[in-house]
């Protein structure tokens, strides 16, 4: 029953996603499309990604030079407010395309907290947390 309900919600959202026009004079339509994509990602991956935020023993400290080695599409780490996140599994699904790679292996705080991100993205980032940046 629960699976059928989730499938129905996803079908409605996907239908809305398809019906939203791809053109427009303002960015509102594109913003709506991005929000739908982000919602679908969160809804389908919420239980698949093991969060380490609840397990403080799993945290590790990384040097800036260690993080800098992870700067590719297939191995992408970012720094947000002195915390390190492995976003490799999200790169291909990022609604902004390759924009996520602009600061791969580096500090992405400014770009992440920019106006292009819906508030939902701030809740889902914890699923990618792997440790803190060494000071």
N, C-alpha and C positions, 0 to 999 in steps of 0.2 A: 504494500500500500504506500509506504513511504517512498519507495523507488518510483512508483507511478506518479506520485505528486511532484517529485523533483523533476522527472522527465517532462511533465506537463509545463512546469514553470520554465524549464530550459527551452522547451519548444516555443513558448510564447515569447520569451526574450529573443530567441534566435529569429523568430518571425518579425519581431519589431526591428531587430538589427538589419534584416534584409530589406524591410520596407522603408527605413529611414533613407532619404535621398543622399547621394554622395556629393552633391553639389549644393551650393548655397552662397548667398552674399555675405553671410557672417560665419563665424567659427562655431556657432551654437550647434549646428548639425554634426560637425566633426566631434565636438565635445561630447555630444550624446552618444555617438558611436564608440568613442573611447571608454565612456562610463559603462556601456553595455559589455564591451570586451573585458574590462576589468572585473565586472560583476561575474561574468561567466567564468573567468579564470579562478576567482576566489571560490565560487560555488563548486567548481569541479575539482579543485586541488586542496581544499581546506583540510580534508582528512588524509590526504596522500603524503603531505610533507610533514616530516617529524620536526616539530619545533624544539630547539635547544634552549629557548628562553626560560622554560620551566625547569631546566636542569642545570643549575649553576656550575656543577662539577664538570660539565662538558665544555665550558668556556676555555679559550686559550688566548694568549696574547700574541699578536703578530707585529713584526717590525714593518716599517714603511717599505723597506726593500723586499721583504717577503711578499707583501701585497702587490707590489709592482710587477712581480713575475706572472701574475694572473691577469693578463691584459688582452685576452683573445676571446673570440666568440665562443669557443669550446672550453674556455677556462676563464671566467669573468668574475672578479671580485671587485667590490667597491667599498669605499669608506664613507660613512655617514655619521657625522658628529662623533668622531673617534671610536666608532664601532665598525667592525668588519663584517661584510655580508658576501656570501657566495651566491651570486644571482645567475650562474651559468644556466640553470634549468629554465630560467625565465626569459633569457635573451631572445629566443625565437618567437616568443609570444608577446613581447613588448609592443604595445600599441603604437609607440613612437618610432618603431623600426630600429635602425642602427644608432639612434640617439643615445641609447643606453651604453653603447661602446665608446662614446666620446671621452669618458673618464674611467674606462676600465683599468683596474690596477691603480687607481688614484682616488683622490677625494672628490666625491660626487654630491656633497652636501648642498651646495648652492643650486645645482641643477635639479636635484631631487625635490627640494622644497620650493620649486618654482611654481608659477600659476598653471602650468599645463597638467598637473597631477590632481586628480580627484581625491577627496579625503580618504577614500577606501584604500588607496595605495599605502597610506601611512599605517594601516592596520595589518596589511599583508606582509610588510617588509620583515617583521619579526620572524617569519618562517624561514628566512634566509640567513639569519644571524649565526655567525660562527665564532666570534670572539671580539676582543678589544684591541685597539691600536696601542702599541707600546709607546710610552711617553719618553 
